[in-house]
């Protein structure tokens, strides 16, 4: 698919061309590899100029290179339009995320290391072919390691007798290997606990027995879907948006708007998951190091799945491919990386009218739908689905579906782990949390927005509240960055409304969208934990910043072995104004996982989400114009003269 718009993702041909341009430049050496190649998105003003036909922006790519010899991250801006490297900059002290090219040499080196082989031998394991080594990013700065000049991994070890076995069923508890990713040098092998390897194979999949009586269920749309996809421009009902993709964030949505009576109204300029961080709550040596920034240290887009009709997506589906760059700069196409379809959501609204004698007179009902834009990524053991929902009532949801396999540990028979749950003989799952931060570059009826915190509180007893039933909504404008770092509070039903104070609805109220947090849980790490110092974004449910180009990631550009305070703490240090200006809203929500036996060997889907709904954005229910159920000529109401109750029927 050729790019049709400045926000369309890079194509495979464009990535190939970027690789050629960079390799011909002096910044590239024999020891350099490509960490990422992604579209350099045009700025807001450039896009506005493009909309009115005043400019055709250069097609540019942002490239991250890593020079292993000098341990140097270099960024290059490449113009595809002009065929040149526009600029380069060295990012001293930064480290790129891990990728498959890092694993091959270091895994081979670990499997030859005498100390690691001795640790295996002590467990009666002499065949390296049945042993797997899984490199992980380090969760914190270990003072025993020379981190200042190294890029290291903390590798875990598992036994997998056959390919049908689940490797996470046989973790080698207490064996942690520290190795240099750049030199494939094994720095240290820790063997601190010799726990017998479990006997459960953890198998799952098509060879397992299946239940009977599950009848076929088809979802059909004989007339085709109600949405249209023109390149990466998606339109459905009154919604429109551009669908993007890159190797770090994966699915990105641009320029989300709503057609309100023939007038297109902007809501969000850019929406994406900015980071996800998974700290484990087990202090054992094998597990206390687990605190991965899955997006910034691994890359959600690069690890996206190719989705399969009837399995990942059901119904009348349209797909978009994802294109990433391999370590050598060549393109890698992930077919069907993005799935787009419609879903019935049940009743959208309904009312049954009654007369004075409570006899039923009329019934009016409409069914709701939602547009679903989704992708799935697999990161080591876990699988994450990322789902954007757009509803007929103007609301927006972002939901993460968590499934896959828990990260496991070994436990002696009869022992009850204090920070986890036994899920199979000799196997337990450590408790942990998943912290997600979604970045919403808001544009509610324009770029100039504000955020209002809304708390519902009981009114005091008195002449105006004689029986104590009154409660009111207290609103507080968030004026500056430091004061706009907020936490959820279910006791007062706290929400945050993103308003445009300069645009009023028919009732004189500022138009807005309300962010409704779904959970108030925060990280349970000690405030002085070195892991938490690198993930301060997770300590607040809400951050608000003025829009600044280049600030895209809640934990910073390069979280791999990052120092404390990167990302949002640094972005907000200047305490700038965030009222009636171009703002970005960052929302953290956490999936709190106390492991259950039912999570083994593959955990059922659990969800974490955030909900945005219009609050004064429309003058009345925007779903009033939905067609009647079945088709536009039928509806659900009592048959003439049929009465009520059991005699009421749904008929054409």
N, C-alpha and C positions, 0 to 999 in steps of 0.2 A: 504494500500500500504506500503510495507516494504521499508525502506531507502536503496538506492543503491549507494549513493555517500555522502561524508562528508558534502555537502551543502544542502542535502535534509532536509526539515522541520521535526520537531519531529512528530512522529505518535501518535495516541491516546494511544497505548500500552506503548510507551516510556514515555508519560506524566504521565500515571498512575504509572509507575515504579519510576519516579522522585519523585512523591508525596509520595510514600511509603518510599523512602530513606530519604527524608527530615523529614518526621514525626517521624522517628526513631532516629533523631539526637537531641542533647540537645538544638540546636538553636530554635527548635520548641516548642511552649507552647500552652496552651488552648486558649490563646487570640491572637494567630497568625493566619493570613490568607495569602493565596497566592495572590499576586498582579499580577504576571506573571510567566510563564514558557516558555522559548524559547530556540532554538538551540544556543549554544555557537559556533559561526562559527570559523572554524580553520583559523589561520593566513595565510598570503600569501605564506610564505616560506614552511609551512607545506603542503599547497595545491600543490605547485610545486614539493615537494618531493613525494607526493602521486601520482602525474601525472606520474612520472618516476618509480613508483613502489618501491620507497625506504622506504616508511613508510605507515602504516595504522593508521591514527590518532584516538585517543580516541573519542568516541561519548560522547559529554558533553552537559549539559544544564546550562543556566544561569537563576537563580531563584531570584525573588524579593519577599521578605516576609514583612509583616507589623505586628508588635506587637502593638495592640491597647492599651494595658495596659500601656506600657512604651513609646508609641508614637514613635516607633523606626522602621526605615527601615533597613532591613538586606538583604544583597545579599549573595547567596550561589552558588558556582560552584559545579556541580554534575557530576560525571563520571558514565555514564551508563555502560561503558565497565567494570569498576571495581566495580560498585555498591556502591560507597562511596561519601560522601561530601568531595570534595577536599579542599575547602577553604570557609571561611565566612568573611564578613566585615560589620561593622555597618556604615551606612551612616547618621551620626548625622546631625540633622537639616533639613533633606529632608523629603518629603511627597509623598506617592504613588498617582497614579491617582485614580479617582473615578471609582467605579464599582457598579453593582446592589446590592451587599451585603451592601453597604453603605446606600442605599436609603430606605430600608424597615423600619428600626427602626426610622430614622430621619423623614420620611414622617408621620408615625404614631404619633410621638411625636408632630409634628407641628399641626396636625389635632385635637389634644387634648389640645393645648395651649390656655389658657383663652384670651390672648391678640389677638391671631389670630382669635379665634372664635368671639371675639367682633368686629374685623374688618369686618368679614363676615356678622355679624348681622347688622352692620351699612349699609350694602348694600342689606339687605333683604334676605340674604342667610343663611338658617338655616339647610340645609341638606348637611352634608359633603360628601355624596355619589356622588353628582353632581359636586364636586369641586376637581380639580387636583392640586397637588403640584409638581413642577418640580425643583429639586435641580440643581444648576449651580455652577461651580467653581468661586471663587471670582476673579474679574478682576484686583484688585489692593489691596494694604495694606491699610485698613481703620483704622485710628488711634483710632477709638472708640472701636475696637475689640482687644482682647488679642491674636494676631496672633502668638506671640512668642512661645506659648505652646499649640496651638490648630490647628486642621485641620477643616476648616469650609466650609460651603456652603452658598451661597446666593440663596434662593429658591424663585421661582416665582409661582403665583397662577392663575389658569384658571377655567372657568366654562364650564362644558360639560354635558348638560342635558341628552343626550343619546349617546350611543356609535357610532351612525351614524354621530354625530356632530363633527366638527373640533374644538378641544379645543382652538386652537390659534385664533379662531374667537371671543372669549370672554375673553380677558386678563383682569385681575383686576389691572388696572393702579394704581401705587402708593403704592402697598403692597409688601414689600420686607422683607423676613425673614432671619435672620442670625442664623445658628445652627451649633453645634459641631457634626461632622460626627462620631467621635469616641464614644461619650457619649450619642448621641441623645438628647442633651440638647439645648433647644431653648434659644438663647442668647439675641435676640432683634427682635421685630416686628415693622417695620416702616409702618405707614399709613399716607402718606403725600398728597395724592390726591384722591378724591372720584369722579371718573368719571363714569357715567352710563355705565353699561355693554351693549355691542352691541347686536343687534337682529339678525344679519346675522349668519346663521348656518355654513357657510363655507364648505358646503358639496361638495364632489367630488367623482368620482368613478363609479361603475357599475350601480348605480341607477339613474344616470343622463341621460338625453336624449342624443342620439348619432346622429351624422350627417349621412346622407345617401349618397350613391354613392361611398363609399370607397371600391374599388374592391380588391379582394385577390391578394397579392403579395408574391410569393414564390421565395426563393433563393435556387437553387439546384446545387450540384456538383455530377453528376452521377458517376464519377470515384473516388469520395471521395476527401478529402482535399489534398492540396499539401504539408502540413506539417506532421511531425511525432512527436509523443510524447512518449518517452521511459522513464517511471517513471516521473521525473521532468526535463529531458533533452529534449528541444524543438529544432527542426531543421525545417527550411523553406527556400526554395530557397538557397541562399548562407549563410543565417544567422544561428547561433546557440547560445543557451543561456540556463541557468538553471533557473527554475521558483521556487522562494521561497515564504514563507508566515510566518508572525509571528503576535502576538496579538497586537503589537503596530503599526508597519508600515503597516501591511497588506501585499500587494503585493510587493515583492522584486525580482529583476532580477540580476543574477550573471553571470559573465564571458561571456559577450556579444562579439561575434566575427563574422568575415566574411570570407568565403572561397573565396579567390581571386586566380583563376587559380590553384586550388589544394593546395594552401598554406593558412592555417588558420591564420588570422591576428586579434589580439586582439584590442578592441576598448574601452570597459568599463568593469572594474573588478566587480563593484557593483553599482546598480542604485536603488534609493528608494526615496520616499517622506519623508523628514526628519522632517518636522513640518508643521502645518497649524494653523494660528492664525486669529481670526475673531473679530476685534474691531468695536464697534458700535459708530456712530458719534452723538448720542443724549445725551445731558447733564442731562436729567431727571433722578431722583433717580432710577427708575426701569431699565434704559437702560445704564447708564454710567458705570455700573459694568460689562457689557457684553463685555468680551475680552478673549474668551476661546482659549486655545491651544488644539484644538480638537484631535490632535494625542497624545501629551504628557500627557494631563489631562483626556482623555477618552479612546483612543485606537481605531485605524481604523480597525485593524484586528478583534478585539473582537466584533466589531459592523458591520462586513461585512454581506451582504445579501446572501441568497441562491438564485442563479440566475435561471431564468425559461426560457426554450426554447420557442421562439416565442414572448416573452415579453422583457426580458433583452438582449437576444442574438438571432440573426436570421441567419440561414444558416446551414452549416455543422460544428457542434460545438463539441469541446472536453472540458471537465471540469476537474478541480482539486478541491478537498475539502480543506478547511482550518481547522486547529485544534488548539484550544486554551485551556487554563486551567481556570476552574472556581475558585471561591474564596477558595474552600476547596481542591484544587489541583487535582480534577477530570477532565478528558478531556471533551471538548465540541466540537463536530464536526459540522462545517458549510458546509453542502453539496453544491457542485457546487459554491464554493466561488470565483473561478477564471474561466473565460471564454476565450477560445482560438478559433479564427476563422480567415478566410480571407475575405477581402472586395475588390471589384473592385473600383479603384480610378479614372477611366476615362482615358484620354489620357496620356500615359507615355512620348511619344515623337512622333513627326510627321514632315514630310517635303513633300511638293509637288513641284516637279521640273518643271521648265519651259525652253523652248528653247529661242533662240534669239528673236523670234517674240512673246514671252510670251504665246505660246501654251503650254498647260500642257503636260508633257512627262511621269512623274512617280509620284506616291504617295507611300510613305512608312510610316506606322503608327503602333504603338504598344500600347496596353492597359496596364495600370499599376495596381498593386495590392498592398495591404499592409496586413501584419500579425498584428492581434489585440490581445493583451493580456490585460485583463481588470478585474476589480472588482468594487463593489459598497458598500458603507457604509452609514448607516443612523445614524446621530448624532442629537438627539432630534428632531428638526423640519426640518433640512436640510438633503438632500440626495446628496452624492457626488459619481460620477463615476470617476475612475482612469484608464486611457487608455494609454497603450504604443503601438505605431505604428512603424512598421519596413517596410520600402519601398524598392522596387526593385532597386532604384537608390542609395542605401546605406545610406539614411537619416533615422533619428530617431526622433520621436516626443513623448512628454509626454503631455497629455491633461487631464484637470480636467473638468468634466461636472457637473454643479451645477443645482440642481432642488430641489423639496420638497416644504416646506412651510416657508415663511418668519417669523422671530421672530417679534411678533406684540406688539403694545401698544394700550391703549384706549385713545380716543380723544372726547371731548364734541362736540355735533352737531354744525356745523357751524364754528368750529375753524380750522385754517390751521396750522398744526405743522411746526415749523421752520426747523426741522432736519429730516423730513420724509414726506411720502405721504399717504393721505387717500386712502384706498383700498376698504372699505366697510363702511356702516353707523356705526360710533362709533369706527372704527378700522383703525389704520395706521401702516405703516411699516417704522421703523427708517432706515435711510441710514447707510451703513456699508461697510466694505471692507473685502476681504478674501485674506490673504497673505500666499502663498505656497512657501516652500523652498525645492527644489529637490537637493539631494546629489548625485554627480556623481564622483565615484572613477575611474578616467580616466586611461586608459592603451592603448594609441594610439600606436600600434606597439611596445608595451613594457611599463614597469612601469615608465621610465624616461621621463617626459613630461614638457612642459612649456606653458604659456599662453601669447598670443599677443593680445593687444587691437588694433582694426582696425577702423579708422575714415576716412571717405571720405570727402575731403575738396576741394573747388575751388582753382585753381592756380591763382596767381596774373597776371594782365595784364603785358605784356612785350614782348620782342622779341621772347620768346619761347611760348607765348600764345597771339598772336596778336589780336584775335577776342573774347577772353574771354570765350571760350568754354571748356577749359581744367579743369579737376579735377583729383586728385590723391588720393591714399590710403596711409594714414600715419599710421605707425605701431609703437607700444610702447611695449616693453617687460615688463611684470609685474615681478619684481625681488623678492620682499619680501612681507610678509603677510599684513602689514599695507598699503602699496602702492597698493595692489591688491584688496582693497575694493572699488568697482567701481559702478557707476550708469549708466543706459542706457541713450542714447542721440540720439533721432530720427533725430535731425537737421544735424547730421553728419553720419547717418546710422551706428551707432556704433555696432560692433559685437566683439566677442572674439573667437580667434582660439586657440584650444588646440593642440600643435604641439609636434612632436618628432624630435628634432633638429639633432638627430644622424642618422635618417633614411631619405633618399631622394627618391623622385620619379624619373621617367625617364627624367624629365626636370630640375633636380638638385634642386628642391624645397623641403623643409621639409614637411613630410606628416602631415596631421592634420584634425581635425574636428572643424567646426565653430558653435559656440553657437549664435543663433539669438534671441534676446529678442523680445517678441511680444508686450510689453507695457512698458512705462516708468513711470507709476504712482507709487508713494511712499505713505506711510501712511500719513494721513492728521492730525494726532494727534500733539499737541504742543510738541516741543522737551523736555519739562520738565514734560510731562504727565507720571504718575507712571505706566500706562499700557505699554507705549512705552519703558520705561526703562527695562521691562522684555522681550521685543521682539525686541532688537536692530538688530537682524538678518534682519528684514524687512526694515531697513533704507538703505540697499545697495542691488543692484540687483546682484552683483557678489562678492563672497569671494573666495579666494584660500588659501588652507592650505596644508602643507606637510602631507602625510598620517601618522596618529598616531592611533594605535589600540585603540578602545574604543570611539573615537570621531565620533558619529553617528548622533547627533541631534542638529539642529540649535539653539534651545532654551535651550539646556542642558538636562541632563538625567532625572531630576525631576522638571518640570516647575510648578507643583502645588504649589501655594503660594511662588514661587521662588523669591529671591532678584534680583535687577537689575544686568545686565551684564553677565548673565550665557550664556553658549553655545558659539557661534562664537566670541563674544567680548573677552571671556576668552581664547578660543583656540588660538586666534591670538595675544595675548598680548606680546608674546615673539618675534614677528616680525622676524620669521625665513625665510630662503631662500625658494623660491617656483619656482625657475628656474632650469630646467634640473634635476628634482628630482621626486620622487614618490609623486604625488599631488592629492588632492581632490578639485573638483570644486563645489561650492554651488551657486545655482541660485534661487533668489527670484522673483516671478512674482505674480501680484496682480489682483484680480477681483474686480473692483470698482462698487459698486451696489447702484445706485440711484434708489430707489424703484419706480415702476410703478403700476398703477391699473391692468395692464395685468399680474402682478406677483401673483394675487390672484384668487382663493384660493390655487392653486398649480402653482408654477412658471414654465414657459417653460424653457427648458434647455438653459443655457448660458455656455460659455466655456472660459477657460484660459489655455494657453499652452506655451511650449517652443519647439524650433526646433533645432536639431543638424544635420548638413549636411557635407558630406565629402568635404574637401578643400585641394586638392593636395594629398589626400589619395590614389586616383586612378589616373592612367595616362590618362584615357579618360572616357567617359560615361559608367558606369558599367552596364547599362540596355540595351546596344546594343544587347545582346544575348537573349532578350525576344522573345518568339515564336510569330508568326503571329496571328492576331485575329482569333477567332473561334477555330482553331486548327492549327497544324503545317503544314498543306498543303493548307491553304487558306490565303487570304490577301485582303486588301482594296486597289484597284488601278483601273484606267480606264480599261474598257473592250477593248480588241484589236480592233482598228478602230472605237471606240464609240465616240471619240472626248472628249470634256470637258464639264464643267458646268452640265446642267441638264441631259446630256447624259451619264455622268460618273456614274458607278454603283459599288457597293460593291458585289463581286461575288467570288465563289470558284475558 
